[in-house]
Amino acid sequence: MDGQISWLKEVPLKVNCFIWRAKMGRIPVAVELAKRGVVLENLTCPMCNEYEEDSNHVLVDCSYARSVCEGVSRWCNIQLGPLHTIKDVLGSISQWGARNEMVFKKNRLPPDKVTDIIKSVVYLWVKNRGNNDKLNWASWSQCPLLS
C-alpha cells in the first residue's frame, strides 16, 4: 500500500490519522501484532470468527463490516457499491470501536447499533465543524441527504 490518502477536512484529525494508519497496515490487528512478535491465541477476526484479522478484513471484508455498511446505505437511502479498500469506509472509526468492545470486553455490538453510533458521530461532526445551525437530529437521523 502506498501512503497516498485524501485528507478529509470535515472529519477530525484523529479519524484521518486512523484511516491512514489502517491503510498502511499500522493498526493493532491480529496479523500485524503477530508480525511484531506478539503471541496470540489465534489470528482469527473476533467479529466473524472466519478469516485472519488484518486491517482490510476487519474494516472492509468482514461480514460484520459489510452489515454496518448496509445499515449506513439504508440510512442514507442510497445504494453503496461494494467496498474494496479502507479508504472506501465511512464509519471505520466506529467499526474499530465495536471491534475493540468485542476484543477487550467480550461485548459484541449489533451492526445496527454501530450504524446508530455512526449517525450520531457524523451528525456531531457536521453540526459542529460547519455552519449548520439549522441542522436538527430528527431529520438527520432519518436521512442525512435530506437535512
DSSP file (Angstrom, degrees, kcal/mol; ACC not computed):
  #  RESIDUE AA STRUCTURE BP1 BP2  ACC     N-H-->O    O-->H-N    N-H-->O    O-->H-N    TCO  KAPPA ALPHA  PHI   PSI    X-CA   Y-CA   Z-CA
    1    1 A M              0   0    0      0, 0.0     2,-0.2     0, 0.0    22,-0.0   0.000 360.0 360.0 360.0 138.5    0.0    0.0    0.0
    2    2 A D        -     0   0    0      2,-0.1     0, 0.0     1,-0.1     0, 0.0  -0.479 360.0-117.4 -89.0 169.6    1.2    3.5   -0.7
    3    3 A G  S    S+     0   0    0     -2,-0.2     2,-0.3    21,-0.1    21,-0.1   0.374  71.7 123.1 -88.3   4.7    0.9    6.4    1.7
    4    4 A Q        +     0   0    0      2,-0.0     2,-0.3    16,-0.0    -2,-0.1  -0.505  30.3 153.7 -72.4 130.6   -1.3    8.5   -0.5
    5    5 A I        -     0   0    0     -2,-0.3     2,-0.7     2,-0.0    15,-0.0  -0.979  44.5-121.2-153.3 144.6   -4.6    9.4    1.1
    6    6 A S        -     0   0    0     -2,-0.3     2,-0.4    81,-0.0    -2,-0.0  -0.801  30.7-138.9 -87.8 118.6   -7.1   12.2    0.7
    7    7 A W        -     0   0    0     -2,-0.7     2,-0.7     1,-0.0     3,-0.1  -0.631  10.6-140.6 -80.0 132.8   -7.4   14.0    4.0
    8    8 A L    >   -     0   0    0     -2,-0.4     3,-1.1     1,-0.1     8,-0.2  -0.841   9.5-163.7 -98.4 113.9  -11.0   15.0    4.8
    9    9 A K  T 3  S+     0   0    0     -2,-0.7    -1,-0.1     1,-0.2     4,-0.1   0.713  85.2  66.0 -70.8 -18.2  -11.2   18.4    6.4
   10   10 A E  T 3  S+     0   0    0      2,-0.1    -1,-0.2    -3,-0.1   119,-0.1   0.683  96.3  63.2 -76.8 -17.2  -14.8   17.7    7.6
   11   11 A V  S <  S-     0   0    0     -3,-1.1     5,-0.1     1,-0.1   111,-0.0  -0.764  97.8 -88.9-109.5 155.1  -13.7   14.9    9.9
   12   12 A P    >>  -     0   0    0      0, 0.0     4,-1.8     0, 0.0     3,-0.9  -0.190  35.2-115.9 -59.7 151.3  -11.5   15.2   13.0
   13   13 A L  H 3> S+     0   0    0      1,-0.3     4,-2.9     2,-0.2     5,-0.2   0.860 113.8  60.5 -55.5 -39.6   -7.7   14.7   12.5
   14   14 A K  H 3> S+     0   0    0      1,-0.2     4,-2.1     2,-0.2    -1,-0.3   0.834 104.8  49.6 -62.6 -30.3   -7.7   11.6   14.7
   15   15 A V  H <> S+     0   0    0     -3,-0.9     4,-2.7     2,-0.2    -1,-0.2   0.926 110.6  48.6 -73.1 -44.9  -10.1    9.9   12.2
   16   16 A N  H  X S+     0   0    0     -4,-1.8     4,-2.4     1,-0.2    -2,-0.2   0.920 113.3  48.7 -57.4 -43.4   -8.0   10.9    9.2
   17   17 A C  H  X S+     0   0    0     -4,-2.9     4,-2.9     2,-0.2    -2,-0.2   0.900 110.0  51.4 -64.0 -41.1   -4.9    9.5   11.1
   18   18 A F  H  X S+     0   0    0     -4,-2.1     4,-2.8    -5,-0.2    -2,-0.2   0.939 110.8  47.6 -61.2 -47.0   -6.8    6.3   11.9
   19   19 A I  H  X S+     0   0    0     -4,-2.7     4,-2.6     1,-0.2    -2,-0.2   0.912 113.2  48.9 -62.2 -42.1   -7.7    5.8    8.3
   20   20 A W  H  X S+     0   0    0     -4,-2.4     4,-1.9    -5,-0.2    -2,-0.2   0.930 112.3  47.9 -61.8 -45.7   -4.2    6.5    7.1
   21   21 A R  H  <>S+     0   0    0     -4,-2.9     5,-3.4     2,-0.2     6,-0.3   0.905 112.3  49.5 -62.9 -40.8   -2.8    4.1    9.7
   22   22 A A  H ><5S+     0   0    0     -4,-2.8     3,-1.5     3,-0.2    -2,-0.2   0.927 109.7  51.1 -63.5 -44.1   -5.3    1.4    8.7
   23   23 A K  H 3<5S+     0   0    0     -4,-2.6    -1,-0.2     1,-0.3    -2,-0.2   0.861 110.8  49.1 -60.6 -35.6   -4.4    1.9    5.0
   24   24 A M  T 3<5S-     0   0    0     -4,-1.9    -1,-0.3    -5,-0.2    -2,-0.2   0.447 118.0-113.1 -83.3  -0.3   -0.7    1.5    5.9
   25   25 A G  T < 5S+     0   0    0     -3,-1.5    -3,-0.2    -4,-0.3    -2,-0.1   0.849  79.8 126.7  72.5  34.0   -1.4   -1.7    7.9
   26   26 A R      < +     0   0    0     -5,-3.4    -4,-0.2    -8,-0.1    -5,-0.1   0.074  32.4 102.2-117.3  23.0   -0.5    0.0   11.2
   27   27 A I  S    S-     0   0    0     -6,-0.3     2,-2.6    -5,-0.2     5,-0.2  -0.830  86.5-101.5-101.1 151.2   -3.5   -0.6   13.4
   28   28 A P        +     0   0    0      0, 0.0     2,-0.2     0, 0.0    -2,-0.1  -0.334  63.5 149.7 -78.1  68.4   -3.1   -3.3   16.0
   29   29 A V     >  -     0   0    0     -2,-2.6     4,-2.6    -4,-0.1     5,-0.2  -0.524  61.9 -97.9 -89.5 166.0   -5.0   -6.2   14.4
   30   30 A A  H  > S+     0   0    0      1,-0.2     4,-2.6     2,-0.2     5,-0.2   0.882 120.7  50.2 -54.2 -47.6   -4.0   -9.8   15.0
   31   31 A V  H  > S+     0   0    0     22,-2.4     4,-1.8    12,-0.2    -1,-0.2   0.913 113.9  45.3 -61.2 -43.5   -1.9  -10.2   11.8
   32   32 A E  H  > S+     0   0    0     21,-0.3     4,-1.1     2,-0.2    -1,-0.2   0.894 112.3  51.1 -68.3 -39.6    0.1   -7.1   12.5
   33   33 A L  H  <>S+     0   0    0     -4,-2.6     5,-2.4     1,-0.2     3,-0.5   0.917 109.3  50.9 -62.5 -42.3    0.6   -7.9   16.2
   34   34 A A  H ><5S+     0   0    0     -4,-2.6     3,-1.8     1,-0.2    -1,-0.2   0.887 105.1  56.6 -62.7 -38.8    1.9  -11.4   15.2
   35   35 A K  H 3<5S+     0   0    0     -4,-1.8    -1,-0.2     1,-0.3    -2,-0.2   0.805 105.9  52.4 -60.6 -28.4    4.3   -9.8   12.7
   36   36 A R  T 3<5S-     0   0    0     -4,-1.1    -1,-0.3    -3,-0.5    -2,-0.2   0.278 127.1 -98.8 -94.0  10.4    5.7   -7.8   15.6
   37   37 A G  T < 5S+     0   0    0     -3,-1.8     2,-0.5     1,-0.3    -3,-0.2   0.539  72.1 147.0  89.6   6.6    6.2  -10.9   17.8
   38   38 A V      < -     0   0    0     -5,-2.4     2,-0.6    -6,-0.2    -1,-0.3  -0.658  46.2-133.3 -77.3 126.2    3.1  -10.6   20.0
   39   39 A V        -     0   0    0     -2,-0.5     2,-0.3     2,-0.0     3,-0.1  -0.712  30.6-178.7 -84.4 121.2    2.0  -14.1   20.8
   40   40 A L        -     0   0    0     -2,-0.6     3,-0.1     1,-0.1     0, 0.0  -0.864  38.1-125.2-119.6 153.4   -1.8  -14.5   20.3
   41   41 A E  S    S-     0   0    0     -2,-0.3     2,-0.3     1,-0.2    -1,-0.1   0.921  91.9 -19.9 -60.9 -44.7   -4.1  -17.4   20.8
   42   42 A N        -     0   0    0      2,-0.1    -1,-0.2    -3,-0.1   -12,-0.0  -0.967  51.7-128.6-156.4 169.1   -5.2  -17.2   17.2
   43   43 A L        +     0   0    0     -2,-0.3    10,-3.3    -3,-0.1   -12,-0.2   0.245  63.3 129.1-105.2  10.7   -5.3  -14.7   14.3
   44   44 A T  B     -A   52   0A   0      8,-0.3     8,-0.3     1,-0.1    -2,-0.1  -0.399  69.5-101.2 -73.7 142.6   -9.0  -15.0   13.6
   45   45 A C     >  -     0   0    0      6,-3.3     4,-2.1     1,-0.2     5,-0.1  -0.415  24.5-145.7 -59.8 127.9  -11.2  -12.0   13.3
   46   46 A P  T  4 S+     0   0    0      0, 0.0    -1,-0.2     0, 0.0    -2,-0.1   0.646  94.2  56.3 -73.5 -13.0  -13.2  -11.6   16.6
   47   47 A M  T  4 S+     0   0    0      1,-0.1    -2,-0.0    61,-0.0    -3,-0.0   0.850 127.2  10.6 -88.0 -36.4  -16.2  -10.2   14.7
   48   48 A C  T  4 S-     0   0    0      3,-0.2    -1,-0.1    -3,-0.1    -4,-0.0   0.601  80.9-144.1-116.4 -18.0  -16.9  -13.1   12.2
   49   49 A N  S  < S+     0   0    0     -4,-2.1     3,-0.1     2,-0.2    -5,-0.1   0.799  76.9  93.1  55.9  31.6  -14.6  -15.9   13.5
   50   50 A E  S    S+     0   0    0      1,-0.3     2,-0.3    -5,-0.1    -1,-0.1   0.737  78.3  28.8-119.2 -40.9  -13.9  -16.9    9.9
   51   51 A Y  S    S-     0   0    0     -6,-0.1    -6,-3.3     1,-0.1    -1,-0.3  -0.772  88.2 -82.0-125.5 164.5  -10.8  -15.2    8.5
   52   52 A E  B     -A   44   0A   0     -8,-0.3     2,-1.0    -2,-0.3    -8,-0.3  -0.400  49.9-115.5 -63.9 143.0   -7.5  -13.8    9.7
   53   53 A E        +     0   0    0    -10,-3.3   -22,-2.4     4,-0.1   -21,-0.3  -0.727  51.4 149.5 -89.3 103.1   -7.8  -10.3   11.1
   54   54 A D     >  -     0   0    0     -2,-1.0     4,-2.6   -24,-0.2     5,-0.3  -0.760  60.3 -95.2-118.1 174.4   -5.9   -7.8    9.1
   55   55 A S  H  > S+     0   0    0     -2,-0.3     4,-1.7     1,-0.2     5,-0.3   0.921 123.1  45.9 -57.0 -49.1   -6.8   -4.1    8.6
   56   56 A N  H  >>S+     0   0    0      1,-0.2     4,-2.2     2,-0.2     5,-1.7   0.898 113.8  49.8 -64.7 -39.3   -8.7   -4.6    5.3
   57   57 A H  I  4>S+     0   0    0      3,-0.2     5,-2.9     1,-0.2     8,-0.2   0.970 111.3  45.8 -63.0 -53.2  -10.6   -7.6    6.6
   58   58 A V  I  <5S+     0   0    0     -4,-2.6    -1,-0.2     1,-0.2    -2,-0.2   0.797 125.7  30.8 -65.5 -28.5  -11.8   -6.0    9.9
   59   59 A L  I  <5S+     0   0    0     -4,-1.7    -1,-0.2    -5,-0.3    -2,-0.2   0.636 137.9  10.0-104.1 -16.2  -12.9   -2.7    8.3
   60   60 A V  I  <5S+     0   0    0     -4,-2.2    -3,-0.2    -5,-0.3    23,-0.2   0.696 125.3  37.7-128.1 -54.8  -13.9   -3.8    4.7
   61   61 A D  I   <S+     0   0    0     -5,-1.7    -4,-0.2     4,-0.1    -3,-0.2   0.740  83.9 105.0 -84.7 -24.6  -14.2   -7.5    4.0
   62   62 A C  S  ><S-     0   0    0     -5,-2.9     4,-2.4    -6,-0.3     5,-0.2  -0.246  74.3-127.9 -60.8 141.6  -15.7   -8.9    7.3
   63   63 A S  H  > S+     0   0    0      1,-0.2     4,-1.9     2,-0.2    -1,-0.1   0.846 112.4  54.7 -58.8 -33.2  -19.3   -9.8    7.2
   64   64 A Y  H  > S+     0   0    0      2,-0.2     4,-2.0     1,-0.2    -1,-0.2   0.934 107.6  48.1 -64.9 -47.0  -19.8   -7.6   10.2
   65   65 A A  H  > S+     0   0    0      1,-0.2     4,-2.3    -8,-0.2    -2,-0.2   0.883 110.7  52.1 -61.2 -38.9  -18.3   -4.6    8.5
   66   66 A R  H  X S+     0   0    0     -4,-2.4     4,-2.3     2,-0.2    -1,-0.2   0.870 106.6  53.2 -66.8 -36.1  -20.5   -5.2    5.5
   67   67 A S  H  X S+     0   0    0     -4,-1.9     4,-1.9     2,-0.2    -2,-0.2   0.905 109.3  48.9 -64.0 -41.0  -23.6   -5.3    7.7
   68   68 A V  H  X S+     0   0    0     -4,-2.0     4,-2.1     2,-0.2    -2,-0.2   0.929 110.4  51.1 -62.7 -44.6  -22.6   -1.9    9.1
   69   69 A C  H  X S+     0   0    0     -4,-2.3     4,-2.3     1,-0.2    -2,-0.2   0.888 108.0  52.3 -60.6 -40.2  -22.1   -0.6    5.6
   70   70 A E  H  X S+     0   0    0     -4,-2.3     4,-2.4     2,-0.2    -1,-0.2   0.883 107.6  52.6 -63.2 -38.2  -25.5   -1.9    4.6
   71   71 A G  H  X S+     0   0    0     -4,-1.9     4,-2.3     2,-0.2    -2,-0.2   0.899 109.3  48.3 -63.4 -40.9  -27.0    0.0    7.6
   72   72 A V  H  X S+     0   0    0     -4,-2.1     4,-2.5     2,-0.2    -2,-0.2   0.894 110.0  53.2 -65.6 -39.7  -25.3    3.2    6.5
   73   73 A S  H  X>S+     0   0    0     -4,-2.3     5,-1.9     2,-0.2     4,-0.9   0.924 110.2  47.0 -60.3 -45.2  -26.7    2.6    3.0
   74   74 A R  H  <5S+     0   0    0     -4,-2.4     3,-0.5     1,-0.2    -2,-0.2   0.924 112.0  50.7 -62.5 -44.2  -30.2    2.2    4.3
   75   75 A W  H  <5S+     0   0    0     -4,-2.3    -2,-0.2     1,-0.2    -1,-0.2   0.915 115.1  41.6 -60.5 -44.7  -29.9    5.3    6.5
   76   76 A C  H  <5S-     0   0    0     -4,-2.5    -1,-0.2     2,-0.2    -2,-0.2   0.568 105.7-130.7 -80.1  -8.3  -28.6    7.5    3.6
   77   77 A N  T  <5 +     0   0    0     -4,-0.9     2,-0.3    -3,-0.5    -3,-0.2   0.882  69.5 113.8  57.4  41.1  -31.2    5.9    1.3
   78   78 A I  S   <S-     0   0    0     -5,-1.9     2,-0.8    -6,-0.2    -1,-0.2  -0.951  71.3-116.9-135.0 157.0  -28.5    5.2   -1.3
   79   79 A Q        -     0   0    0     -2,-0.3     2,-0.4    -3,-0.1    -9,-0.1  -0.852  29.0-157.2 -96.1 110.0  -27.0    2.1   -2.7
   80   80 A L        -     0   0    0     -2,-0.8     3,-0.1   -11,-0.1    -7,-0.1  -0.695  16.0-127.6 -83.7 137.3  -23.3    1.9   -1.9
   81   81 A G        -     0   0    0     -2,-0.4    -1,-0.1     1,-0.2     2,-0.0  -0.194  47.9 -65.0 -70.7 173.9  -21.3   -0.2   -4.2
   82   82 A P        -     0   0    0      0, 0.0     2,-0.4     0, 0.0    -1,-0.2  -0.350  52.4-122.7 -63.1 141.0  -19.0   -2.9   -2.7
   83   83 A L        +     0   0    0    -23,-0.2     3,-0.1     1,-0.1   -17,-0.0  -0.682  33.0 172.5 -84.1 137.3  -16.2   -1.6   -0.6
   84   84 A H        +     0   0    0     -2,-0.4     2,-0.3     1,-0.3    -1,-0.1   0.660  59.4  23.3-116.9 -27.2  -12.8   -2.7   -1.7
   85   85 A T  S >  S-     0   0    0    -25,-0.1     3,-1.6   -26,-0.1     4,-0.3  -0.900  80.1-102.6-140.0 167.1  -10.3   -0.8    0.4
   86   86 A I  G >  S+     0   0    0     -2,-0.3     3,-2.0     1,-0.3     6,-0.1   0.842 115.0  64.9 -58.8 -36.4  -10.1    1.0    3.7
   87   87 A K  G 3  S+     0   0    0      1,-0.3    -1,-0.3   -67,-0.1   -68,-0.0   0.703  95.1  61.3 -65.2 -16.0  -10.4    4.4    2.1
   88   88 A D  G <  S+     0   0    0     -3,-1.6     2,-0.5     2,-0.0    -1,-0.3   0.581  81.6 104.0 -80.6 -10.1  -13.9    3.5    1.0
   89   89 A V    <   -     0   0    0     -3,-2.0     3,-0.4    -4,-0.3   -29,-0.1  -0.620  46.0-175.8 -86.0 121.3  -15.1    3.1    4.6
   90   90 A L  S    S+     0   0    0     -2,-0.5     3,-0.3     1,-0.2    -1,-0.2   0.923  84.6  31.8 -76.6 -47.6  -17.2    5.9    6.0
   91   91 A G  S >> S+     0   0    0      1,-0.2     4,-2.2   -32,-0.1     3,-0.6  -0.086  73.9 131.8-106.1  36.1  -17.6    4.6    9.6
   92   92 A S  H 3> S+     0   0    0     -3,-0.4     4,-2.4     1,-0.2    -1,-0.2   0.846  71.8  54.9 -59.7 -35.8  -14.3    2.8   10.1
   93   93 A I  H 3> S+     0   0    0     -3,-0.3     4,-1.7     1,-0.2    -1,-0.2   0.876 110.1  47.0 -67.0 -35.0  -13.5    4.5   13.4
   94   94 A S  H <> S+     0   0    0     -3,-0.6     4,-2.1     2,-0.2    -2,-0.2   0.883 111.6  50.5 -72.2 -38.5  -16.9    3.3   14.8
   95   95 A Q  H  X S+     0   0    0     -4,-2.2     4,-2.4     2,-0.2    -2,-0.2   0.893 109.0  52.5 -64.1 -38.3  -16.3   -0.2   13.5
   96   96 A W  H  X S+     0   0    0     -4,-2.4     4,-2.5    -5,-0.2    -2,-0.2   0.905 107.7  51.7 -63.4 -40.9  -12.9   -0.2   15.1
   97   97 A G  H  X S+     0   0    0     -4,-1.7     4,-2.0     2,-0.2    -1,-0.2   0.895 110.1  48.8 -61.5 -40.6  -14.6    0.8   18.4
   98   98 A A  H  X S+     0   0    0     -4,-2.1     4,-1.7     2,-0.2    11,-0.3   0.889 110.1  51.7 -66.7 -39.1  -17.0   -2.1   18.1
   99   99 A R  H  X S+     0   0    0     -4,-2.4     4,-2.7     1,-0.2    -2,-0.2   0.921 110.7  47.9 -61.9 -44.2  -14.1   -4.4   17.3
  100  100 A N  H  X S+     0   0    0     -4,-2.5     4,-2.8     1,-0.2     5,-0.5   0.858 106.5  57.0 -66.6 -34.9  -12.3   -3.2   20.5
  101  101 A E  H  X S+     0   0    0     -4,-2.0     6,-1.6     2,-0.2     4,-1.5   0.894 112.3  43.0 -60.0 -40.0  -15.5   -3.6   22.5
  102  102 A M  H  X S+     0   0    0     -4,-1.7     4,-1.2     4,-0.3    -2,-0.2   0.933 117.0  45.1 -71.4 -47.3  -15.6   -7.3   21.4
  103  103 A V  H  < S+     0   0    0     -4,-2.7    -2,-0.2     1,-0.2    -3,-0.2   0.921 126.5  27.0 -65.0 -45.9  -11.8   -7.9   21.9
  104  104 A F  H  < S+     0   0    0     -4,-2.8    -3,-0.2    -5,-0.2    -1,-0.2   0.735 136.3  24.5 -95.8 -23.7  -11.4   -6.3   25.3
  105  105 A K  H  < S-     0   0    0     -4,-1.5    -3,-0.2    -5,-0.5    -2,-0.2   0.414  92.0-126.5-120.8  -0.6  -14.9   -6.5   26.9
  106  106 A K     <  +     0   0    0     -4,-1.2     2,-0.6    -6,-0.2    -4,-0.3   0.842  66.2 135.5  55.7  35.6  -16.3   -9.6   25.1
  107  107 A N        -     0   0    0     -6,-1.6     2,-0.8    -9,-0.1    -1,-0.2  -0.937  43.0-157.8-117.8 107.8  -19.3   -7.4   24.2
  108  108 A R        -     0   0    0     -2,-0.6    -9,-0.1    -6,-0.1   -10,-0.1  -0.762   9.9-149.5 -91.1 109.9  -20.4   -7.8   20.5
  109  109 A L        -     0   0    0     -2,-0.8    -7,-0.1   -11,-0.3     5,-0.0  -0.581  23.6-112.4 -74.8 135.6  -22.4   -4.7   19.5
  110  110 A P    >>  -     0   0    0      0, 0.0     4,-1.6     0, 0.0     3,-1.0  -0.390  25.4-116.6 -63.5 146.5  -25.1   -5.5   16.8
  111  111 A P  H 3> S+     0   0    0      0, 0.0     4,-2.3     0, 0.0     5,-0.2   0.852 116.0  59.2 -53.4 -35.6  -24.3   -3.9   13.4
  112  112 A D  H 3> S+     0   0    0      1,-0.2     4,-2.0     2,-0.2     5,-0.1   0.856 102.7  52.7 -63.1 -33.7  -27.4   -1.7   13.8
  113  113 A K  H <> S+     0   0    0     -3,-1.0     4,-2.1     2,-0.2    -1,-0.2   0.895 108.4  49.8 -66.7 -40.3  -26.0   -0.2   17.0
  114  114 A V  H  X S+     0   0    0     -4,-1.6     4,-2.5     2,-0.2    -2,-0.2   0.892 108.2  53.5 -65.6 -39.1  -22.8    0.7   15.2
  115  115 A T  H  X S+     0   0    0     -4,-2.3     4,-2.4     1,-0.2    -2,-0.2   0.917 108.2  50.4 -59.5 -42.7  -24.8    2.3   12.4
  116  116 A D  H  X S+     0   0    0     -4,-2.0     4,-2.2     2,-0.2    -2,-0.2   0.888 109.3  50.9 -62.1 -39.3  -26.6    4.4   15.1
  117  117 A I  H  X S+     0   0    0     -4,-2.1     4,-2.9     2,-0.2     5,-0.2   0.919 109.1  51.1 -63.7 -43.1  -23.2    5.4   16.5
  118  118 A I  H  X S+     0   0    0     -4,-2.5     4,-2.8     1,-0.2     5,-0.3   0.924 108.2  52.5 -59.8 -45.0  -22.1    6.4   13.1
  119  119 A K  H  X S+     0   0    0     -4,-2.4     4,-2.1     1,-0.2    -1,-0.2   0.937 113.4  44.0 -54.7 -48.2  -25.2    8.5   12.6
  120  120 A S  H  X S+     0   0    0     -4,-2.2     4,-2.2     2,-0.2    -2,-0.2   0.927 115.2  46.5 -64.9 -47.1  -24.5   10.3   15.9
  121  121 A V  H  X S+     0   0    0     -4,-2.9     4,-2.2     1,-0.2    -2,-0.2   0.930 114.5  45.8 -64.8 -46.5  -20.8   10.9   15.4
  122  122 A V  H  X S+     0   0    0     -4,-2.8     4,-2.8    -5,-0.2     5,-0.2   0.883 110.2  55.7 -66.9 -36.7  -21.2   12.2   11.8
  123  123 A Y  H  X S+     0   0    0     -4,-2.1     4,-3.0    -5,-0.3     5,-0.3   0.937 108.9  47.1 -57.0 -47.4  -24.1   14.4   12.9
  124  124 A L  H  X S+     0   0    0     -4,-2.2     4,-2.4     2,-0.2     5,-0.3   0.890 111.8  50.8 -63.9 -39.2  -21.8   16.0   15.6
  125  125 A W  H  X S+     0   0    0     -4,-2.2     4,-2.3     2,-0.2    -2,-0.2   0.964 115.2  41.9 -60.0 -51.5  -19.0   16.4   13.0
  126  126 A V  H  X S+     0   0    0     -4,-2.8     4,-0.7     1,-0.2     6,-0.2   0.914 118.1  45.7 -64.9 -44.0  -21.3   18.1   10.5
  127  127 A K  H  <>S+     0   0    0     -4,-3.0     5,-0.6    -5,-0.2    -1,-0.2   0.901 122.7  33.9 -67.1 -41.4  -23.1   20.3   13.1
  128  128 A N  H  <5S+     0   0    0     -4,-2.4    -2,-0.2    -5,-0.3    -1,-0.2   0.669 118.1  48.6 -92.8 -17.8  -20.0   21.4   14.9
  129  129 A R  H  <5S+     0   0    0     -4,-2.3     2,-0.2    -5,-0.3    -1,-0.2   0.456 114.7  36.4-103.7  -0.9  -17.4   21.7   12.2
  130  130 A G  T  <5S-     0   0    0     -4,-0.7     2,-1.3    -5,-0.2  -120,-0.0  -0.733  97.4 -86.5-134.6-175.5  -19.5   23.6    9.7
  131  131 A N  T   5S+     0   0    0     -2,-0.2     3,-0.2     1,-0.1    -3,-0.1  -0.607  73.7 132.2 -95.5  73.0  -22.1   26.4    9.7
  132  132 A N    > < +     0   0    0     -2,-1.3     3,-1.3    -5,-0.6    -1,-0.1  -0.383   8.1 144.0-122.9  52.7  -25.0   24.1   10.1
  133  133 A D  T 3  S+     0   0    0      1,-0.3    -1,-0.1    -5,-0.0    -6,-0.0   0.777  73.9  54.7 -63.1 -26.6  -27.0   25.7   12.9
  134  134 A K  T 3  S+     0   0    0     -3,-0.2    -1,-0.3     2,-0.1     2,-0.2   0.546  80.0 113.0 -86.9  -6.7  -30.3   24.7   11.3
  135  135 A L    <   -     0   0    0     -3,-1.3     2,-0.4    -8,-0.1    -3,-0.1  -0.466  50.2-166.9 -66.4 130.3  -29.4   21.0   11.2
  136  136 A N     >  -     0   0    0     -2,-0.2     4,-2.2    11,-0.1     5,-0.2  -0.930  27.8-128.2-125.7 151.8  -31.6   19.0   13.5
  137  137 A W  H  > S+     0   0    0     -2,-0.4     4,-3.1     1,-0.2     5,-0.2   0.856 102.2  61.4 -62.9 -39.9  -31.3   15.5   14.8
  138  138 A A  H  > S+     0   0    0      1,-0.2     4,-0.7     2,-0.2    -1,-0.2   0.930 113.3  34.7 -58.1 -49.1  -34.8   14.4   13.8
  139  139 A S  H  > S+     0   0    0      1,-0.2     4,-2.2     2,-0.2     3,-0.5   0.890 117.5  54.6 -74.2 -37.2  -34.3   14.9   10.1
  140  140 A W  H  < S+     0   0    0     -4,-2.2    -2,-0.2     1,-0.2    -1,-0.2   0.918 105.0  52.6 -59.9 -44.9  -30.7   13.9   10.2
  141  141 A S  H  < S+     0   0    0     -4,-3.1    -1,-0.2     1,-0.2    -2,-0.2   0.738 110.4  49.2 -68.9 -20.6  -31.4   10.5   11.8
  142  142 A Q  H  < S-     0   0    0     -4,-0.7    -1,-0.2    -3,-0.5    -2,-0.2   0.913 137.7 -22.7 -81.3 -46.5  -34.0    9.8    9.0
  143  143 A C    ><  -     0   0    0     -4,-2.2     3,-1.4   -67,-0.1     4,-0.4  -0.719  50.4-155.6-167.1 113.0  -31.8   10.7    6.1
  144  144 A P  G >  S+     0   0    0      0, 0.0     3,-0.7     0, 0.0   -68,-0.1   0.751  93.3  64.2 -66.2 -23.1  -28.7   13.0    6.1
  145  145 A L  G 3  S+     0   0    0      1,-0.2    -5,-0.1     2,-0.1   -69,-0.1   0.688 103.6  47.5 -75.5 -16.3  -29.0   13.8    2.4
  146  146 A L  G <         0   0    0     -3,-1.4    -1,-0.2    -7,-0.2    -6,-0.1   0.480 360.0 360.0 -98.5  -4.8  -32.4   15.5    3.0
  147  147 A S    <         0   0    0     -3,-0.7    -1,-0.2    -4,-0.4    -2,-0.1   0.466 360.0 360.0 -79.6 360.0  -31.2   17.5    6.0
